[in-house]
Amino acid sequence: MPRVARSPRNSVKDRPSRWKLVLRRQRRLLKPAAWLVFGSLVVLPIFIVAHSATPGGTLMTMRERIGNATASTGLRVTDVIVEGRQNTPEPLLRSAISVNKGDPILGFSVEQARKRIESLDWVEQATVERRLPGTVVVFLKERRPFAVWQNQGKFVLVDRAGQVVANQDLSQFRKLPLIVGAGAPAAAATLLDALTDHPALAARVVAGVRVAERRWNLRMKSGADVMLPEGHVTEALDRLMQLQAEHAVLDRPLAAIDLRLPDRLVLRPKPEPHSESAAAPGTSPSGTAPTVAPIMATAKKPL
């Protein structure tokens, strides 16, 4: 059997190189250093964000520096495009965007611009995009005018949710329904939807008046007030239209039509001008109490 030659154990080949010896000696120090670098990479961004929460913070300065540096390469705002604007005043919108042609396109915050735009009364939602090299695009979702609200002698425009969207130049919205009184905007959707289902009745209504923030009165063009119950608005309007079809109650000279009681109809005649001062409290000017009749009876007998 041939014999295999073996190198002596203490030969030069068994000795590690100089670099291996250095790495072995520094291994214990390298691990803490790696953790230190990793921790710095995690903590530094947090520090920057926290410090930038105050005006003139580090992040704002950094953004401005980046914007100014890149502007020299041509990254400047060349166009600001707004989509979806119909009623938002343009001067207010431009001020909220706060970006002009020639500004560094990387020198402003799209998030801060979005928040400023959404603070405008007309704006329900906004999106701001930066399209390099030089275009800023703003998408608007505006609040839809739903009604004109009169309260304490002032008129404002509100949306379906009851949010005020404008308090000036309401002339172009005169065809919208008028609602009156405290709490009217938040409760208007149910009433106005019910009136939409009765267009012939809606054409006779001047305003919906909120009473004690609980129920509605309808002020009619004839001057009469239709007193609706708390809740059950749709049912009350259905009864009113049935009475109109059978007895033309809305065409009669009435001061009030009270539908608040489910089994009674109360009709209050208009006061006569020559006896208005002689009427006793709680009675009509002729001295008689307001007309009271069961609903079922009115369906059988003429009023």
LOFIKE-886084 format. One record per atom (N, C-alpha, C): z, x, y; residue in one letter. Coordinates in steps of 0.001 Angstrom, whole numbers, padded with zeros to 6 digits, always signed. Atoms other than C-alpha are relative to their C-alpha. Last residue first. Layout:
N
ZXYA ...
This chain:
303
-000997-000462-000963L +004830-115279+069557L -000201-000704+001324L +000545-000725-001154P +002915-117266+066955P +001090+000369+000977P +000060+000796-001213K +004872-118183+063827K -000596+000794+001131K +000335+001394+000324K +004416-116863+060304K -000200-000826+001258K +001256+000026+000755A +004280-113086+060822A -000451-001412-000300A +001095-000204-000942T +006870-113337+063566T -001346-000015-000724T +000251+001242-000744A +009250-114875+061071A -001170+000174+000947A +000700+000943+000864M +008918-111939+058691M -000317-001285+000737M +001371-000451+000215I +009782-109478+061448I -000770-001015-000834I +000180-000772+001229P +012876-111442+062445P -001465+000378-000174P +000533+000780+001115A +012867-112510+066066A -000083+000878-001227A -000382-000621+001246V +014643-111442+069251V -000505-000872-001127V +000447+000704+001191T +013239-112211+072693T +000356+000797-001239T +001284-000438+000546P +015318-110588+075399P -000338-000740-001280P -000106-001260+000739A +018179-112728+076718A -001376+000411-000501A -000047+000156+001451T +017434-115393+079294T +000077+001364-000650T -001343+000366+000432G +018324-115253+082973G +000125-000162-001488G -000104+001455-000003S +014738-115346+084241S +001363-000476-000456S -000128+000529-001353P +015014-111689+085202P +000118-001512+000050P +001263-000088-000706S +015628-110770+081517S +000175-000596+001386S +000867+001163+000149T +019174-110276+080383T -001299+000261+000704T +000193+000346+001400G +021477-107318+079673G -000871-001209-000213G +000105-001123+000930P +022753-107080+083251P -000149-000487-001434P -001305-000461+000456A +022066-110279+085199A -000187+001155-000965A -000173-000039+001443A +018754-110681+087000A +001366+000555-000350A -000977+000997+000425A +018962-111650+090651A +000279+000052-001484A -001348-000322-000479S +017376-108508+092071S +001038-000972-000490S -000497-001244+000596E +014256-108867+089901E +001428+000300+000411E -001370+000225+000476S +013728-112528+090789S +000629+001258-000573S -000791+000764-000955H +010620-112352+093002H +001439-000196-000448H -000315-000680-001268P +009047-109447+091037P +000934-000795+000906P +000786+000668-001030E +009279-111059+087577E +000397+000565+001363E -000740+000741-001025P +010646-108568+085089P -000958-000650+001000P -000031-000700-001281K +008384-107650+082174K +000760-000826+001021K +001080+000278-000969P +009331-109357+078944P +000125+000871+001245P -000605+000165-001312R +011567-107671+076330R -001120-000221+001023R +001004-000054-001060L +010475-108103+072722L +000676-000269+001333L -000552+000366-001302V +012889-107280+069901V -001091+000206+001044V +000908-000418-001060L +011551-107307+066346L +000558-000507+001317L +000027+000754-001256R +014092-107451+063566R -001049+000594+000925R +000255+001410+000282D +014239-106463+059893D -000019-000854+001259D +001017+000205+001029P +013931-102652+060113P -000343-001460-000251P -000644+000702+001103L +015718-102413+063468L -001047-000323-001064L -001035-000839+000593R +014299-099708+065768R +000684-000662-001187R +000215-000025+001448L +011040-101540+066427L +001096+000780-000716L -001039-000755+000704D +011820-102546+070015D -000210-000134-001509D +000152+000491+001367I +008803-103572+072072I +000906+000872-000862I -000411-000802+001154A +009605-103113+075743A -000288-000739-001285A -000605-001243-000478A +008484-104230+079216A +000367+000901-001164A -001316-000356+000523L +006086-106864+077908L +000475+001304+000621L -000756-000611-001116P +003138-108600+079588P +001437+000293-000405P -000883+000930-000698R +001154-109215+076341R +000775+000725+001108R +000746+000591-001110D -001815-107103+075237D +000851-000967+000812D +000243-001047-000991L +000274-104795+073028L -000786-000517+001206L -001220-000267-000762V +001672-107806+071174V -000235+001051+001094V +000397-000691-001230A -001807-108947+070129A +001205+000329+000883A -000573+000670-001163H -000334-111417+067582H -000316+000679+001323H -000305+001409+000208E -001973-110753+064209E +000423-000723+001271E +001129+000693+000609A -003784-107454+064764A +000256-001500-000104A +001089+000041-000970Q -001161-106181+067215Q -001192-000780-000566Q -000348+000983-001024L +001661-107127+064876L -001104-000116+001047L +000099+001306+000635Q -000066-105254+062045Q +000326-001115+000999Q +001418+000330+000071M -000596-102267+064343M -000223-001332-000704M +000486+000317-001343L +003103-102250+065205L -001473-000387-000027L -000466+001344-000348R +004119-102472+061561R -000533-000414+001364R +000740+000947+000843D +001937-099444+060715D +000410-001440+000319D +001319+000167-000613L +003401-097591+063690L -000873-000943-000823L -000147+000790-001226A +006915-098227+062384A -001353-000229+000671A -000216+001402+000377E +005986-097038+058888E +000099-000891+001234E +001258+000529+000536T +004544-093801+060273T +000138-001467-000364T +000935+000238-001097V +007605-093124+062416V -001280-000639-000511V +000851+001137+000364H +010058-093569+059543H -000998-000348+001107H +000700-000138+001265G +012525-091197+061239G -000898-001211-000228G -000183-001403+000362E +014777-092409+064028E -000557+000215-001406E -001268-000367+000647P +013308-095774+064900P +000083+001499-000230P +000138-000290+001423L +010520-096297+067442L +001337+000386-000603L -001180-000737+000438M +010902-097984+070824M -000052+000162-001512M -000160+000329+001415V +007520-099032+072219V +001097+000905-000537V -000558-001056+000841D +007830-098868+076004D +000133-000533-001422D -001008+000339+001000A +005562-101100+078062A +000478+001246-000729A -001331-000138-000581G +003764-099911+081196G +001120-000321-000973G -000390+001277-000606S +000361-101236+080107S +001341+000083+000708S +000730+000119-001256K -000775-097641+079535K +000327-001307+000714K +001355+000516+000106M +001926-097366+076882M -000653-000081+001369M +000301+000623-001281R +005020-095160+076900R -001482-000377-000017R +001389-000139-000437L +005886-094547+073257L -000172-000717+001324L +000579+001174-000654N +009575-094008+072610N -001450+000305+000334N +001067+000049-000997W +010657-091415+070073W -000139-001393+000604W +001071+000938+000297R +013755-090459+068047R -000975-000035+001165R -000128+000639+001317R +016598-087974+067731R -001206-000861-000360R +000435-000959+001019E +016479-085421+070578E +000115-000573-001412E -001220-000617+000549A +018421-087922+072721A -000317+000973-001131A -001250+000617-000444V +015150-089831+073249V +001160+000656-000746V -001069-000296+000942R +011848-087934+073041R +001324-000494+000556R -001236-000387-000685V +009145-089630+075083V +001101+000192-001046V -001103+000171+000932G +005614-089767+073655G +001252+000562+000639G -000862-001131+000351A +003132-090203+076456A +000956-000395-001106A -000022-000968-001093V +000329-092373+077853V +000789+001235-000404V -001250-000722-000253V -000448-094271+074655V -000181+000978+001161V -000828+000793-000917R -003235-096902+074573R +001242+000768+000462R +000745+000175-001243A -005884-094602+073042A +000804-000771+001036A -000109-001233-000777A -003344-093544+070404A -000710-000122+001338A -001313-000025-000626L -003139-097151+069212L +000146+001233+000887L -000009+001113-000956A -006885-097394+068563A +001336-000068+000729A +000670-000359-001263P -006800-093905+067026P -000005-001123+001030P +000196+001300-000661H -004182-094858+064403H -000675+000239+001351H +000425+000950+001033D -004199-091918+061930D -000205-001397+000558D +001384-000349+000348T -004108-089545+064913T -000540-000943-001064T +000875+000637-000975L -000982-091400+066059L -001472+000319-000275L +000020+001427+000296A +000784-090397+062839A -000900-000755+000973A +000798+000181+001217D -000211-086774+063356D -000096-001474-000366D +001401-000100-000390L +001080-086966+066932L -000924-000102-001208L +000444+001146-000803L +004466-088267+065821L -001496+000067+000279L -000064+001208+000826T +005007-085761+063000T -000523-001207+000763T +001070-000001+001002A +003775-082795+065079A -000003-001279-000829A +001211+000721-000405A +005929-083624+068123A -001023-000124-001116A +000146+001213+000809A +009346-082761+066682A -001334-000701+000213A -000294-000281+001399A +009685-079134+067843A -000254-001202-000900A +000996-000852+000666P +007898-079814+071125P +000251+000194-001488P +001277+000624+000348A +010026-082880+072087A -000959+000945-000723A +000218+000045+001436G +013463-081272+071916G -001334-000575-000425G -000575-001122+000745A +014293-082132+075514A -000227-000188-001492A -001415-000025+000340G +011978-084699+077055G +000429+001205-000814G -000991-000075-001079V +008335-085659+077365V +001391+000112-000605V -001313+000255+000574I +005204-085287+075247I +001044+000311+001065I -001139-000338-000850L +001677-085624+076634L +001285-000369-000727L -001100+000970-000089P -001271-085569+074242P +001129+000533+000882P -000978-000132+001067L -004140-083168+075089L +001107-001040+000152L +000280+000959+001065K -006940-084441+077322K +000975+000116-001161K -000495+001326-000357R -005493-082692+080381R -000234-001034-001101R -000626+000573+001187F -005962-079283+078782F +000532-001408+000264F +001003+000127+001058Q -008466-077851+081283Q +000564-000609-001275Q +000975+001042-000327S -006080-078587+084165S -001015-000199-001116S +000120+000895+001149L -003238-076592+082580L -001071-001068+000210L +001399+000386+000131D -003533-073677+085020D -000224-000843-001254D +000814+000023-001211Q -000030-072300+084529Q -001419-000407-000347Q -000665+000862-000983N +002771-072711+081994N -000760-000053+001322N +000481-000158-001376A +001141-071323+078874A +000762-000958+000903A +001106-000959-000063V +001891-070762+075181V -000542+000189+001410V +000656+000067-001306V +005292-072403+074663V -001076+001076+000069V -000079-001217-000792Q +006068-072521+070927Q -000754-000178+001314Q -000898+000210-001123G +006582-076015+069509G +000171+001217+000880G -001366-000376+000385A +005144-075215+066074A +001007-000198+001123A -000494+000953+000990R +001981-077159+066874R +001435+000297-000423R +000802+000061+001216D +001379-075182+070060D +000667-000933-001004D -000679-000426+001219V +002846-075840+073492V -000964-000079-001178V +000827+000224+001176L +001424-076041+077027L +000730+000536-001222L +000410-001209+000706V +003846-076367+079914V -000819-000409-001212V +000982+000203+001060F +004563-079002+082561F -000367+001350-000613F +000933-001096+000197K +007685-079002+084733K -000911-000295-001193K +001008-000059-001053G +009570-081989+086144G -001018+001109-000140G -000649-000282-001284Q +012647-081504+084011Q -001040+000260+001091Q -001455-000036+000092N +010529-081419+080855N +000572+000440+001336N -000624+000206-001302Q +006863-082303+080436Q +001515-000027-000194Q -001409+000396+000004W +005194-080840+077371W +000503-000092+001429W -000584-000371-001289V +001420-080729+077060V +001412-000563+000037V -000473+001069-000873A +000284-080828+073447A +000470+000593+001316A -000245+001215+000771F -001366-078843+070666F +000404-001178+000880F -000662+001019-000825P -002904-075730+072184P +000109-001314-000769P +000886+001117-000325R -003819-073308+069360R +000756-001030+000830R -000644+001281+000268R -001951-069999+069351R -000939-001125+000453R -000692+000683-001088E -004286-067050+069378E +000672-001280-000490E -000131+001366+000497K -005178-064760+066501K +000845-000747+001018K -001017+000949-000442L -006415-061588+068139L -000060-001292-000815L +000255+001322+000562F -008254-058556+066720F +001153-000928+000395F -001163+000887-000003V -008232-055401+068868V -000435-001367-000531V +000328+001397+000271V -010727-052587+068222V +001288-000809-000095V -001234+000727+000291V -010412-049101+069756V -000360-001479-000136V -000052+001441-000173T -013569-046949+069580T +001372-000547-000391T -000398+000436-001329G -013957-043209+070241G +000164-001488+000221G -000667-000935-000923P -014491-040901+067248P +000543-000622+001275P +000489-001267-000530L -013017-042516+065345L -001535+000031-000010L +001191-000385+000748R -012125-046139+064849R -000605+001243+000638R +000580-001160-000651R -008554-046907+065915R -001183+000460-000861R +000595-001033+000846E -007479-050385+064925E -000596+001105+000861E +000631-001038-000812V -005114-052855+066596V -000487+001099-000930V +000242-001220+000766T -004195-056122+064873T -000735+000976+000903T +000986-000968-000485A -002673-059120+066635A -000086+001173-000960A +000043-001198+000831Q -000804-062307+065736Q -001102+000910+000523Q -000831+000229+001183E +000310-065447+067589E +000063+001248-000869E +000347-000737+001216V -000988-064437+071000V +000999-000307-001113V +001158+000571+000679W -000955-066956+073859W -000224+000604-001379W -000235+001371+000448D +002575-066131+074997D -001150-000557-000833D +000655+000939-000907L +002030-062358+075138L +000107-001416-000567L -001008+000547-000907S +004619-060381+073141S -000603-000977+001010S -000626+001176+000617E +002036-059978+070370E +001136-000566+000846E +000963+001107-000017I +000021-057660+072630I +000634-001271-000560I +000157+000458-001389R +002990-055387+073315R -000939-001204+000064R -001220+000711-000395K +003840-055188+069608K -000109-000526+001435K -000042+001305+000669R +000247-054316+068702R +001229-000805+000430R +000980+000867-000666A +000113-051548+071323A +000008-001388-000623A -000594+000418-001266Q +003340-050070+069933Q -000952-000899+000777Q -001095+000918+000307E +001829-050045+066452E +000675-000499+001271E +000585+001316+000259V -001478-048541+067632V +001096-001028-000297V -000480+000603+001240S +000463-045634+069153S -000621-001384-000176S -000797+001222-000181F -001385-043621+071800F +000341-000568-001372F -001166-000188-000848G -002730-040053+072111G +000820-001246+000232G -001151-000257+000861L -005141-040056+069193L +001299+000112+000797L -000104+001106+000953I -007898-041751+071211I +001153+000194-000980I +000045-000567+001355P -007330-039393+074145P +000230-001100-001031P -001295-000432+000522D -007980-041562+077236D -000170+000655-001371D -000278-001382-000385G -011526-041580+078657G +001337+000506-000485G +001070-000919+000363K -011900-045350+078557K +000311+001395+000553K +001184+000034-000846N -008558-047019+079027N -001043+000979-000513N +000919-001076+000358V -005686-047887+076712V -001259-000161+000832V -000392-001233-000689S -002661-049940+077751S -000828+001203-000444S +000670-001022+000810I -003351-052699+075202I +000323+001387+000544I -000751-000146+001245A -000711-054809+076961A -000635+001047-000912A -001253-000704-000300S -002258-054217+080391S +000810+000232-001270S +000342-001406-000250R -005689-055138+079064R +001250+000819+000290R +000354-000632+001258L -004247-058351+077591L -000318+001482+000195L -001228-000212+000766L -002487-059349+080792L -000295+000720-001318L -000809-001061-000630P -005671-058790+082819P +001289+000292-000763P +000514-001346+000237E -007734-060743+080234E +000822+001082+000695E +000495-000596-001251P -005608-063884+080271P -000395+001461-000203P -000903-001051-000477T -005333-065099+076645T -000553+000600+001286T -000850+000474-001092N -007397-068290+076339N +000954+001055+000545N +000551+001175-000648Q -010357-067405+074159Q +000796-000390+001236Q -000610+000469-001251R -009806-063962+072694R -000748-001199+000548R -000893+001146+000184G -010748-063560+069027G +000638-000519+001270G +000580+001119+000734E -012246-060065+069180E +001045-001098-000164E -000983+001052+000265V -011443-057345+071724V -000717-001164-000670V +000589+001272+000423I -013465-054103+071766I +001115-000979-000333I -001104+000841+000471V -012300-051037+073722V -000579-001380-000278V +000190+001458-000045D -015037-048404+074113D +001247-000683-000548D +001267+000327-000663T -015371-044654+074776T -000210-001498+000115T +000365+001415+000066V -011806-043599+074004V -001279-000228+000795V -000482+000815-001122R -011686-039822+073604R -000489-001428-000154R -000688+001187+000513L -012035-037620+070539L +000672-000738+001146L +000811+001206-000123G -014609-035231+072051G +000648-001263-000494G +001082-000061+000990T -013217-031857+070972T -000862-001246+000029T +000925-001048-000427S -011147-031533+074158S -001157+000159-000979S +000891+000559-001019A -009595-034875+073296A -001023+001028+000455A +001215+000508+000628T -008243-033335+070097T -000967-000590+001016T +000706-001085+000673A -005730-031149+071926A -001316-000479-000596A +000625-000873-001004N -004713-033866+074369N -000816+001111-000645N +001060+000726-000697G -004149-036346+071591G -000725+000868+001006G +001132+000103+000920I -002229-033846+069475I -001170-000696+000674I +000583-001332+000138R -000021-032971+072436R -001207-000019-000925R +000744-000315-001215E +000528-036639+073268E -000670+001369-000102E +001204+000829-000021R +001444-037411+069698R -000851+000318+001222R +000924-000537+000982M +003858-034437+069593M -001308-000781+000007M +000545-001241-000540T +005499-035527+072827T -001025+000594-000956T +000888+000366-001089M +005898-039063+071475M -000638+001241+000604M +001214+000552+000578L +007301-037721+068233L -000996-000378+001080L +000867-001048+000539T +009776-035458+070033T -001313-000552-000513T -000449-000733+001168G +011313-038209+072152G -001050+000974-000505G +000269-001415-000198G +010260-039175+075698G +000417+000858-001164G +001176-000288-000819P +011938-042557+075409P -000165+001496+000209P -000301+000074-001421T +014474-042613+072553T -001250+000315+000801T -000368+001378-000311A +013476-043429+068995A +000337-000178+001463A +001060+000657-000775S +011645-040072+068861S +000330-001439+000323S -000009-000506-001366H +014824-038252+067836H -001033-000697+000868H -001222+000449-000678A +015244-040408+064752A +000010+000444+001449A +000085+001452-000220V +011603-039952+063729V +001219-000503+000749V +001021+000265-001023I +011763-036173+064245I -000077-001480+000314I -000527-000388-001300F +015049-035833+062380F -000990-000316+001111F -001015+001001-000369I +013710-037815+059445I +000573+000313+001372I +000647+001233-000479P +010573-035649+059402P +000988-001071+000418P +000686-000190-001278L +012757-032482+059310L -000746-001248+000470L -000862+000317-001139V +015138-033673+056586V -000750+000076+001317V -000451+001395+000022V +012666-033844+053709V +000735-000372+001276V +001181+000873-000076L +010714-030644+054362L +000380-001473+000003L +000504-000041-001382S +013972-028832+055121S -001195-000922+000172S -000874+000825-000844G +015464-029968+051825G -000476-000034+001442G +000237+001412+000318F +012484-028579+049924F +000844-000920+000873F +001303+000375-000570V +012735-025223+051702V -000285-001481-000239V -000148+000015-001454L +016456-024964+050953L -001302-000418+000684L -000681+001241-000373W +015906-025925+047314W +000172-000118+001512W +000947+001109+000218A +013346-023176+046972A +000630-001337+000367A +000958-000010-001110A +015737-020660+048568A -001001-001140-000130A -000606+000581-001218P +018509-021643+046163P -000961-000035+001173P -000283+001424+000197K +016133-021015+043198K +000708-000623+001194K +001181+000826-000273L +014750-017725+044526L +000286-001497-000149L +000105+000292-001436L +018143-016007+044795L -001174-000925+000313L -001142+000828-000401R +018929-016180+041086R -000057-000380+001479R +000153+001377+000502R +015447-015002+040253R +001136-000910+000448R +000007+000959-001107Q +015674-011970+042557Q -000051-001456-000469Q -001166-000188-000867R +016786-009429+039905R +000093-001076+001081R -001209+000327+000750R +014358-010732+037318R +001233+000092+000878R -000078+001450+000149L +011544-010760+039831L +001246-000415-000758L -000344+000586-001309V +012224-007163+040840V +000167-001505-000114V -001400-000299-000280L +012319-005978+037189L +000446-000622+001321L -000814+000873+000841K +009093-007775+036487K +001489+000239+000240K +000009+001352-000593W +007511-006103+039488W +000826-000981-000823W -000873+000033-001181R +008594-002614+038271R +000079-001405+000597R +000563-000581-001214S +007041-003164+034854S +000976-000132+001166S +000694+000952-000895P +009101-003841+031801P -000495+000710+001245P -000657+000172-001297R +009895-000883+029364R -000776-000988+000884R -001002+001076+000046D +008720-001363+025794D +000664-000240+001339D +000654+001311+000022K +005530+000649+026343K +000998-001156-000002K +000310+000422-001377V +007504+003751+027413V -000610-001392+000036V +001240-000515-000550S +008944+004121+023922S -000213-000542+001406S -000243-000455-001362N +012570+003498+023174N -001239+000603+000639N -000588+001073-000809R +011895+001446+020110R +000170+000395+001440R -001468-000157-000178P +009544+004048+018628P +000530-001082+000945P -000341-000780-001193S +006111+002704+017867S +001500+000128+000093S -000789+000725-001006R +005503+001627+014292R +000325+000917+001153R -000702-000867-000945A +002783+002865+011988A +000702-000818+001050A +000296+000370-001381V +001939+000533+009195V +000822+000861+000924V -001192+000074-000860R +001922+002133+005719R -000428-000276+001433R +000031-000849-001194P -000921+001424+003372P +001228-000204+000862P +000000+000854-001193M +000000+000000+000000M +000000+000880+001230M 
